[in-house]
Amino acid sequence: QVQLVESGGGLVQAGGSLRLACAAFGTVFSMSTLGWYRQAPGKQRELVVTITRYGSTNYADSVKGRFTSTKGNAKNTVNLQMNSLKPEDTAVYYCDGRNSLFGSNYWGQGAQVTASS
């Protein structure tokens, strides 16, 4: 059974930085894409960034220039460095892994990120 496990996040003042990490367990196959989505209270889940197995990234306009996603050294790992955090970045951040070969999609349990004003 494939599991995505997130770590990091927390509480920081606006303008500060936080880091998230995600690792996928239970599969020998490389994820086609790994990514981050977020969901604020009362809002729909939205894309933050996706990164392909080749390292190509796609960022939401709202985080461009502030957030950076990189592949980890181990297979099926991804990091998200969040700088210049704003109160509107406050949300639960979910790691997303997709395997196009099997048409499968996996989600992590979520990590709280809070930027206080």
C-alpha atoms as one frame of an Amber mdcrd trajectory, in Angstrom:
protein
   0.000   0.000   0.000   1.441   3.346  -1.048   1.649   6.017   1.628   2.768
   9.617   1.401   4.173  10.989   4.630   4.636  14.716   5.169   6.790  16.477
   7.730   7.497  20.066   8.631   5.169  23.026   8.636   4.123  24.844  11.783
   3.546  28.410  12.901   5.550  31.434  11.829   5.071  35.177  11.694   4.255
  36.751   8.362   7.439  37.206   6.383   9.017  34.109   7.856   9.928  30.777
   6.319   8.892  27.170   6.718   9.811  23.933   5.009   7.790  20.858   4.139
   9.013  17.449   3.083   7.177  14.467   1.646   8.204  10.873   1.043   6.290
   8.093  -0.667   6.561   4.592   0.744   5.304   1.236  -0.442   6.177   1.432
  -4.123   9.197   0.545  -6.224   8.006   2.738  -9.069   8.901   6.382  -9.485
   6.016   8.794  -9.228   5.332  10.596 -12.494   4.717  13.780 -10.562   4.845
  14.866  -6.953   3.247  18.042  -5.804   1.743  20.172  -3.124  -1.817  21.360
  -2.763  -3.339  23.394   0.040  -6.745  23.904   1.532  -7.708  26.831   3.709
 -10.811  26.722   5.923 -13.947  27.159   3.843 -12.060  27.014   0.564 -11.417
  24.416  -2.087  -8.137  22.581  -2.321  -5.819  24.381  -4.707  -2.575  23.672
  -6.502   0.620  25.060  -5.022   3.233  23.347  -7.192   3.858  20.148  -9.101
   7.239  18.691  -9.976   7.853  15.920 -12.500  10.312  13.081 -12.113  12.603
  15.090 -14.389  12.461  18.138 -12.135  10.139  20.350 -14.171   7.973  22.526
 -11.966   4.649  24.290 -12.281   3.858  26.897  -9.621   0.637  28.667  -8.782
   0.935  32.380  -9.525   0.263  33.197  -5.885   3.471  31.504  -4.715   5.855
  32.188  -7.589   9.071  33.780  -6.391   8.402  32.837  -2.768   8.073  29.040
  -2.756  10.568  26.554  -4.178   9.975  22.856  -4.663  12.838  20.446  -5.210
  13.186  16.722  -5.560  14.836  15.016  -2.635  17.921  12.854  -2.952  15.924
   9.687  -2.360  13.428   8.430  -4.908   9.871   9.699  -4.491  10.759  12.496
  -2.111  10.016  16.174  -2.520  10.603  19.328  -0.513   8.836  22.669  -0.393
  10.684  25.723   0.858   8.272  28.537   1.689   9.701  32.027   2.137   8.059
  35.389   2.710   4.977  33.686   4.042   1.751  35.657   4.109  -1.340  35.164
   6.274  -3.190  34.046   3.145  -0.770  31.128   2.822  -2.280  29.664   5.986
  -3.750  26.271   5.115  -3.332  22.545   5.406  -0.757  21.502   2.825  -1.136
  18.101   1.182   1.492  16.149  -0.680   0.213  14.573  -3.896   1.814  11.734
  -5.822   0.712  10.490  -9.244   1.747   7.485 -11.256   0.643   7.917 -14.863
   1.587   4.327 -15.699  -1.155   2.987 -13.455  -3.416   6.028 -13.363  -3.058
   6.215  -9.601  -3.116   9.211  -7.286  -2.076   9.320  -3.648  -2.428  11.947
  -0.935  -0.577  12.608   2.281  -2.307  13.257   5.572  -1.709  17.003   5.460
   0.525  19.418   7.352  -0.646  22.655   8.927   1.091  25.854   7.868   0.148
  29.036   9.666   1.528  32.499   8.991   0.325  34.950  11.601  -0.095  38.661
  10.924
